[in-house]
Amino acid sequence: MKEKTKNLLQKAFITIPVIRPKTSGSADPETIVKNIIDYALIFIGAVALVFVIYGGVLYVTSGGDAEKTTKARNTILYAILGIIVIVAAYLIVQWAAGSGAETVL
């Protein structure tokens, strides 16, 4: 009976997927820096997504007020531009890490 209760409780809860950068288990500096950049990009992307949602709420609650509508549109616009920059940065990091690019000092 105890096992059935445990299985039922496990099935009742919805698991939330966690986004994590891929790690190879090595502790070399290149991997550490890449992981830090990946985590930072994930965090910044989540913040940008929150701003898109916030802008949407502002837009819906503006009530036709031109000033509030403009503020909401600008919030959404800048958040989307931020997401575009984040995706570009992520692609550049992936390209640099995959091509074996080395820093020249």
DRENSE-262984 format. One record per residue (C-alpha): x, y, z. Coordinates in steps of 0.02 Angstrom, whole numbers, padded with zeros to 5 digits, always signed. Each point is the difference from the previous one (the first is absolute). Last residue first. Layout:
XYZ/...
# end
This chain:
+02351+01919-01337/-00092-00105-00128/-00142-00101+00071/-00027-00170-00077/-00143-00055-00109/-00027-00187+00001/-00142+00014-00124/-00128-00071+00119/+00032+00120+00144/+00000+00152-00115/-00157-00058-00090/-00090-00038+00162/+00049+00168+00074/-00053+00091-00159/-00167-00093-00001/-00031+00046+00181/+00041+00182-00032/-00119+00003-00148/-00137-00080+00105/+00029+00128+00138/-00002+00145-00124/-00166-00061-00072/-00069-00022+00176/+00051+00178+00042/-00086+00065-00156/-00156-00093+00057/+00014+00080+00172/+00026+00172-00078/-00156-00018-00107/-00108-00069+00141/+00049+00141+00118/-00021+00129-00139/-00174-00065-00039/-00049+00006+00184/+00065+00178+00023/-00091+00054-00158/-00162-00079+00062/+00019+00085+00170/+00023+00171-00083/-00144-00026-00123/-00125-00053+00135/-00113-00130-00082/-00028-00097+00160/+00184-00031+00026/-00035-00165+00090/+00025-00110-00154/+00156+00093-00054/+00076+00000+00174/-00033-00188+00013/+00083-00026-00168/+00149+00106+00052/+00019-00106+00157/-00006-00159-00105/+00135+00067-00115/+00098+00056+00153/-00010-00175+00074/+00068-00069-00164/+00146+00120+00010/+00038-00059+00178/-00004-00181-00058/+00119+00041-00142/+00117+00086+00123/+00003-00155+00109/+00029-00118-00147/+00136+00114-00069/+00087+00006+00170/-00008-00190+00017/+00076-00022-00173/+00136+00128+00035/+00046-00087+00162/-00001-00168-00088/+00114+00064-00138/+00119+00073+00129/+00008-00165+00095/+00021-00102-00160/+00144+00109-00060/+00082-00002+00172/+00011-00191+00008/-00109-00082+00131/-00065-00146-00100/-00170-00075+00029/-00056+00024-00179/-00130+00127+00044/-00152+00046-00102/-00080+00162+00058/-00150-00021+00112/-00184+00028-00030/-00106-00078+00136/-00165-00081-00045/-00138+00021+00129/-00070-00162+00066/-00186-00011+00027/-00049-00083+00162/-00142-00126+00001/+00103-00140-00077/+00125+00000+00143/-00140+00004+00128/-00085-00148-00083/+00163-00097-00005/+00030+00032+00186/-00177-00049+00045/+00016-00161-00100/+00165-00041+00086/-00078+00025+00173/-00142-00118-00041/
# end
